[in-house]
Amino acid sequence: MAEGSSGHHPGGNRRPHRTGHHQLHNLSFQPMIEESFPLFTADEEVASERELLKSVEDGPYMQEVKYIIIHCSATRENRDFTVEDLLRCHRQRKFRTIGYHFYIRRSGIITQHRKLKEVGAHCRPWNRCSIGICYEGGLDAEGHPADTRTQEQCEQLLLLLMKLRKLFPDAKIRGHRNMPGSIPKACPCFDVESEYRFLEK
């Protein structure tokens, strides 16, 4: 949850219909803002992307990506929390746009909201060196913190992390609650370090 967020999502009861391709080479994104970066998947395109990212200019861009931080929207598993809902929530908190770089719906659809090296608004004081990923959910039907990820979300989150690690091989994968200095919270409601430790080897 971006330092401020609310909750929903279906984990085991309801499995949304899978849309599109879910293989690594077909992983696709739906850019939601004009300047968002596509995340290329072919090897040569990833190499080109890495070269492009070396030439960032001073301003609202990170000079280094040290962390990939996973969040939940802190919304209940039996309610939808759309991109529009997320945008409204973040604008109410005076953000220019959605604070995360990526948002993963229960269906597995991923939307991108900031360029890869654009400074986000999701985990103070680490925004200037981290990419933020949020999955829809994180609370059970009664509103208690829970790992409510669907199979589709788990699959697409893993594929996204694999691609980001190719671009930023030194970046550590962490959950919001694991970041020192951030407000104590349950987000993202599962043990990120244990689940994705193998990607850092």
N, C-alpha and C positions, 0 to 999 in steps of 0.2 A: 504494500500500500504506500503510495507516494506520501511523504509526511503529510497525511490527511487523505482519507478515502473511505468508501463504504462498501457493503457487501452482498455477494451472491454467486451461485453456480451449482451444476449438478454433477456429482461424482459417480456413484455407482448405480443409482436408480434409473437415471435417464441418460441414454447415450444418444446424443444428437446424430442426425444423419450425416454421414461423411460426404463432404463435397470436395471435388477437385482431386488432384494427385497428391499423394503423401510420401512418395519416394524422394530420396535426397536430391536426385538430379532434377526433379520436377518441383522442388519447393518453390512456391511463388508467394509474392507479397502484393498487397493492394495499397499502394501509396495513397494516403489520405490528404496530404498537403502537397502543393505544387513542387516545393523544393526538397521533398524527401528523397533519400537515396534508395535506389533499387539495390538489393543484395544479390549480386550475381552468383551463379552456382557452377558454371563451367570452370574448370581449373584455370584456364588462361584468363578468364574474366576476373577471377578472384585475384590473380597476380596483378592485373591492370588496376583493380580497385585499390590494392595495397599501395601501388605507386601513386595513385591519385591522392590517397589519404596522407601521403608524406608531405604534400604541399599545402597543408592548411594554413590559413592566414591568421594573424592575431585577431582577437575578438571573441565572440561567443563559441569558440571551438576548443576542444581539448587538445593539448599537446601530447598527451599520453593516455592510453586506456589501461588502467591498472586492474579494474574490476568489471565484472559483468554481474549486476545485482538483480536478483529475482524477487518480485513482489506478487501479492495477490490484490485483487480489487476490494477485498473485505466485504463481499456481497454474498447473499444467501444462495445456496445451490438451487433453490426452487424459484428464482427470479432472474430475469434477464437484466444484464447491465451492458447496454450497447455502447458503441463508440461515441454516439451522440450523448449518452448519459455521462460517460467518462469525461468528455470534453466540457460538458456543462458543469460538472463537479469541479474540474480544475480551473475553469474560468471564474467560478464563484470564489475560488481561492486566489484570484488575481494572477493566475498563470496566463501567459500569452496563448498557449495552446496546451495540448496534453503533455504532461511532464515526462512520460516514459518514451523510450525510443520505439518500443514494440508492445503491442497488446494482442493477447491470444484469447479468442473467444472459445466457448465450450465446444463448438463445432470443429475447432482446430484451425480456423481461419486466422491468419496473422495480418495485422495492419501495422504499418510503419508511420511514425509521427514526427520523428526528428532525424536529421542526417546522422550518420554513424558517429561522427566526431563533434557533433553539436552538443554543447553543454545541456544536460537535461535538468529536470526539477523533480527529483524522486527520492533522494537520500542525502540530506545534508549531514556532514560537511563533505561528502564524497562526490558531489555532482560534477566537479571539474575533472574527474578522472575515471568516470564509470559510465557504462551503458546500462540503462534500466529496461527490464522486461517485466511486464505484468500479465498474469493470467486472470481470467474472469472467474471469480469465486473466492474461496478461502473461509467461508462460513457454512455450517450445516443448516438444515431447515429451521432449527431453533435459534440460530444466530451465534452458535459457538464456533470458535476457531477449529478448522478441520481441513485436511487435504482433500479437496473436492475435485481435483483434476480428472477430467475424462481421459479415456484412452487416447482420443484425438489430440488433446492438449499435451499429454505426456510425449506422444510421438513428435509433434511439431516443435515443442520446446527443445527436445533433444536435438533435432535436426538444426534448429536455429543456433543452439549453443555450439554445435560442431562447426558450422559455417563461421561463426564469430571467432571461434578459437583459431581457425585458419588465418583469419585476418589479424588477430591479436593474440599470438601464441603465448604471450607472457601474462595475459589477463587471468586473474583468479575468479572463479565462479562462487558467489556467495549469496546467501539469503539476506533480506533486509535486516532481520533480527540479529544477524551475525556481525553487522558493521559497527565498530566502536564509535561512540559519540552520537549515534542516532537515538531517537526516542524509543524506550523499551516497548516492544510489541511482539505479537506472535507471527506477524507477516514474514514469510509467505505460507506459514502453517505446515511446512514439511522440512525435513533435514536436507537442505541443499548440498551441503559439503559432503555428506556421506553418499548421496545419490549420484553426484557428478564428479567425485574425486578422480575417477578413472580418466576423465577427459584432460586432466592436468598432468598426466604422466607422459 
